[in-house]
Amino acid sequence: MDKYSIETRCLQAGYKPGNGEPRQVPIIQSTTFKYDTSEDMGRLFDLETSGYFYTRLANPTNDHVAAKIADLEGGTAAILTSSGQAATFYSIFNIASCGDHVVCSATVYGGTYNLFAVTMKRMGIDFTFIAPDCTDEELEDAFKPNTKAVFGETIANPALVVFDIERFAKAAHAHGVPLIVDNTFATPILCRPFEFGADIVTHSTTKYMDGHAATVGGCVVDSGRFDWTKYPDKFPGLCTPDDSYHGVTYTQRFGLEGAYITKMTAQLMRDFGAIQSPQNAFYINLGLESLHLRMKRHSETGLRVANFLSSHEKVAWVKYPSLPQDPCYHKTKKYLPKGCCGVVSFGIKGGRKAAEAFMKGLKLAGIATHVADAKTCCLHPASSTHRQMSDDELRAAGVSPDLVRLSIGLEDADDIISDIRQALEQAQA
Ligand SMILES: *Cc1c(COP(=O)(O)O)cnc(C)c1O
């Protein structure tokens, strides 16, 4: 649907009803699919024809919604997962095994950090975390002969550091590996990482895509551009026969545009089953239909709140990438010219205690371990999402102990600012 703008594609991409078919994406609430002959079904098991047989691997509702997200990102194929965590895990585990290594930006989401540094490390995959503003030498030194991917977040949650996608893509490609970008906070409305050289995009659809705090979900999108066949020794899973599917070689059978996601469906969904439910996929699609309107509003109000906080005497510092004084400002102009979402971090004079008093004083904004939905909410990461990290690890992840994260919703901007103003007045300076 390239000839239409992204706003139109939020509504029209993906599902294409035929004559007399439902206008809205149908929810195919069925675990299984019926066939006339065993031979028909056998061809599906051998990946000779495409179709559905069991919802642990794939479901038509999910695929309609995944096709819309693939279209919005400019990718060739996509898959929905049960959560953003599952999407992150799959994106790496699809191409890395025990004994492999991945380079990762140090400012990634706390859940991603834990998945990589603790859980996937137990599986024998090693991660090197590097500062997103590291020197060229540090970046070069991070790569090893067994490196299989580079990973970063377009806008880091909650550090709000903008990732230099083009720079990290070049470094990844120079070492023959793909760049994977978690585009959760930006969404394809604000940034499309493939346009800057990224190869694979992941999402927690739980955030802005759903947008209403209703549904946990994830998505992995492939650009179809990374040429695995140039490095068959690095990516044997994509370039050599899969014995569990009668010797199919994914790159040969499905081309660069389909190999990575088909392998993910055939192996990782089959074995781990972290599939999105069709009902939840339907909700995500409702969110996608207004994503373009909501991202514009979240970004506009986010900037207004950031400006208000910057000029408030009780505020020690504000982090919002669109502010001209922000260290990421030049990267924001390049990667996020349309805005940088509704998440704003700041520190209150008086540190941790004042931050807690501020949180207590809020009336409209709720305290929630969530961001990026329609209602304004607030979180103190050091005492919640990031509490498993030491102070040094917190600082390396760009999260100071006094950091308060606001997720600006779709309420009236003046109401949101009045609420923040009165809570600041109550906080002990
Ligand atoms: C929330 C989040 C995740 C994890 O997603 P879940 O849907 O909660 O599993 C991953 N990356 C980022 C940037 C997130 O904000």
The ligand as a Gaussian input file, in Angstrom:
#p B3LYP/6-31G(d) Opt

LIG

0 1
 C        7.204000      -2.740000      27.570000
 C        8.372000      -2.876000      26.702000
 C        8.853000      -4.132000      26.331000
 C        8.233000      -5.415000      26.840000
 O        6.942000      -5.556000      26.367000
 P        5.773000      -6.386000      27.109000
 O        4.665000      -6.279000      26.148000
 O        5.521000      -5.738000      28.433000
 O        6.285000      -7.786000      27.284000
 C        9.923000      -4.182000      25.462000
 N       10.514000      -3.057000      25.007000
 C       10.081000      -1.829000      25.364000
 C       10.770000      -0.634000      24.824000
 C        9.007000      -1.690000      26.220000
 O        8.590000      -0.468000      26.560000

